[in-house]
Amino acid sequence: MPDVSQPAPDFTLPVTGGGDVTLSALKGAPVVLFFYPRDDTPGCTKESIGFSEHLEAFNAVGAKVFGLSRDTMAKHDKFAAKHGLSVPLLSDVDGKVTEDYGVWVEKNMYGKTSMGIERATYLIDATGNIANIWRKVKVPGHVEEVLEAVRAL
């Protein structure tokens, strides 16, 4: 699992709107990656809407923002259209990226154990190193906190 000040694991993933995103190609700008469990669930929807609502503020400071889950592109497209999301969503269907970032974890809900994505956000600086990590994210106030951290880079 990568840690603060270490290089962010590189990847190339399909993105909503078409095409692919390669992390290393974004060097020169800060990147926010927010990992979330599943499209169209209450917390994930609130978080994705929050990042969409603040996307212009992130763009104003030169940051790129991406949501990432293991959902398919078809589900991402439907989710984005349903909620009017402007934040681009990346699809990690084979799970490699969620594992590389250490967010594919054992979860316990109602006494039942399963594997799933831990809600986490990585802030990657313009050199491609991890500047900040938020684990077990609580949605209220999170987007604003991440935006402040980007501004402080």
C-alpha positions as CSV (number, residue, x, y, z in Angstrom):
1,M,0.0,0.0,0.0
2,P,1.5,3.3,-1.0
3,D,2.1,6.0,1.6
4,V,2.5,9.8,1.7
5,S,5.6,11.0,-0.2
6,Q,5.9,7.8,-2.2
7,P,5.2,7.7,-6.0
8,A,1.5,7.0,-6.8
9,P,1.0,3.7,-8.6
10,D,0.5,4.4,-12.3
11,F,-2.5,3.1,-14.2
12,T,-4.5,3.5,-17.4
13,L,-8.2,3.2,-17.0
14,P,-11.3,3.9,-19.2
15,V,-13.1,7.2,-18.2
16,T,-16.7,8.4,-18.6
17,G,-17.1,10.4,-21.8
18,G,-14.8,8.1,-23.7
19,G,-11.1,7.3,-23.9
20,D,-8.6,6.4,-21.2
21,V,-6.8,8.2,-18.4
22,T,-3.1,7.4,-17.7
23,L,-2.0,8.8,-14.3
24,S,1.6,9.4,-15.3
25,A,0.5,11.5,-18.3
26,L,-1.1,14.0,-15.8
27,K,2.2,14.9,-14.2
28,G,2.5,18.7,-13.8
29,A,-0.9,19.0,-12.2
30,P,-2.2,17.7,-8.8
31,V,-4.6,14.8,-9.1
32,V,-7.4,13.9,-6.7
33,L,-8.5,10.2,-6.8
34,F,-11.5,9.4,-4.7
35,F,-12.2,5.7,-4.4
36,Y,-15.8,4.8,-3.6
37,P,-17.6,1.4,-3.1
38,R,-20.4,1.5,-5.7
39,D,-22.3,3.6,-8.1
40,D,-25.8,4.9,-7.1
41,T,-25.5,4.1,-3.4
42,P,-26.4,6.9,-0.9
43,G,-22.8,7.8,0.3
44,C,-21.2,7.3,-3.1
45,T,-23.9,9.5,-4.8
46,K,-23.4,12.3,-2.2
47,E,-19.7,12.2,-2.5
48,S,-19.7,12.2,-6.4
49,I,-22.2,15.1,-6.4
50,G,-20.0,17.0,-3.9
51,F,-16.9,16.6,-6.1
52,S,-19.0,17.6,-9.2
53,E,-20.3,20.7,-7.4
54,H,-16.7,21.7,-6.5
55,L,-15.1,20.7,-9.8
56,E,-14.7,24.3,-11.0
57,A,-12.9,25.2,-7.8
58,F,-10.5,22.2,-8.3
59,N,-10.0,23.2,-11.9
60,A,-9.3,26.8,-10.9
61,V,-6.3,25.6,-8.9
62,G,-5.2,23.3,-11.7
63,A,-6.2,20.0,-10.1
64,K,-7.7,17.0,-11.9
65,V,-10.4,15.0,-10.0
66,F,-11.5,11.5,-10.7
67,G,-13.9,9.1,-9.0
68,L,-12.9,5.4,-9.1
69,S,-14.8,2.2,-8.4
70,R,-15.0,-1.3,-9.8
71,D,-18.2,-0.6,-11.6
72,T,-18.4,-1.0,-15.4
73,M,-18.3,1.9,-17.8
74,A,-22.0,1.2,-18.6
75,K,-22.9,1.6,-14.9
76,H,-20.7,4.7,-14.6
77,D,-22.4,6.3,-17.6
78,K,-25.8,5.6,-16.2
79,F,-24.8,6.9,-12.7
80,A,-23.3,10.1,-14.2
81,A,-26.4,10.8,-16.4
82,K,-28.9,10.1,-13.6
83,H,-27.2,12.5,-11.1
84,G,-25.8,15.1,-13.6
85,L,-22.2,14.3,-12.5
86,S,-19.5,16.4,-14.1
87,V,-16.6,14.7,-12.3
88,P,-15.1,12.0,-14.6
89,L,-15.4,8.4,-13.3
90,L,-12.8,5.7,-13.9
91,S,-13.6,2.0,-14.2
92,D,-11.4,-0.5,-12.5
93,V,-13.3,-3.7,-13.3
94,D,-10.3,-6.0,-12.9
95,G,-9.6,-4.5,-9.5
96,K,-5.8,-4.0,-10.0
97,V,-5.9,-0.2,-9.2
98,T,-8.0,-0.6,-6.0
99,E,-5.6,-3.3,-4.9
100,D,-2.5,-1.3,-5.8
101,Y,-3.8,1.6,-3.7
102,G,-4.7,-0.6,-0.7
103,V,-8.4,0.3,-0.8
104,W,-9.7,-3.3,-1.5
105,V,-10.3,-4.4,2.0
106,E,-12.3,-6.8,4.2
107,K,-15.5,-5.1,5.3
108,N,-17.9,-6.1,8.0
109,M,-21.6,-5.1,7.7
110,Y,-24.3,-6.5,9.9
111,G,-22.0,-9.2,11.1
112,K,-21.3,-10.4,7.5
113,T,-17.7,-10.2,6.2
114,S,-17.0,-9.4,2.5
115,M,-14.4,-7.7,0.4
116,G,-15.1,-4.2,-0.9
117,I,-13.7,-0.8,-1.6
118,E,-12.9,1.4,1.4
119,R,-14.0,5.0,0.8
120,A,-10.6,6.7,0.5
121,T,-9.1,9.7,-1.3
122,Y,-5.6,10.2,-2.5
123,L,-4.1,13.6,-3.3
124,I,-1.2,13.2,-5.8
125,D,1.1,16.2,-6.3
126,A,2.3,17.5,-9.6
127,T,5.4,15.4,-9.4
128,G,3.4,12.2,-9.2
129,N,4.0,11.6,-5.4
130,I,1.2,11.0,-2.9
131,A,0.7,14.3,-0.9
132,N,-2.1,13.2,1.3
133,I,-4.4,10.2,2.0
134,W,-7.8,10.2,3.6
135,R,-9.0,6.7,4.7
136,K,-12.4,5.6,5.9
137,V,-13.8,8.9,4.6
138,K,-17.0,10.4,6.0
139,V,-18.7,12.3,3.2
140,P,-19.9,15.5,5.0
141,G,-17.2,18.2,4.7
142,H,-14.8,15.9,2.9
143,V,-14.7,17.6,-0.5
144,E,-14.0,21.0,1.1
145,E,-11.2,19.4,3.1
146,V,-9.6,17.9,0.0
147,L,-9.9,21.3,-1.8
148,E,-8.1,23.1,1.0
149,A,-5.3,20.5,0.9
150,V,-4.9,21.0,-2.9
151,R,-4.8,24.8,-2.4
152,A,-2.1,24.2,0.2
153,L,0.2,22.3,-2.2
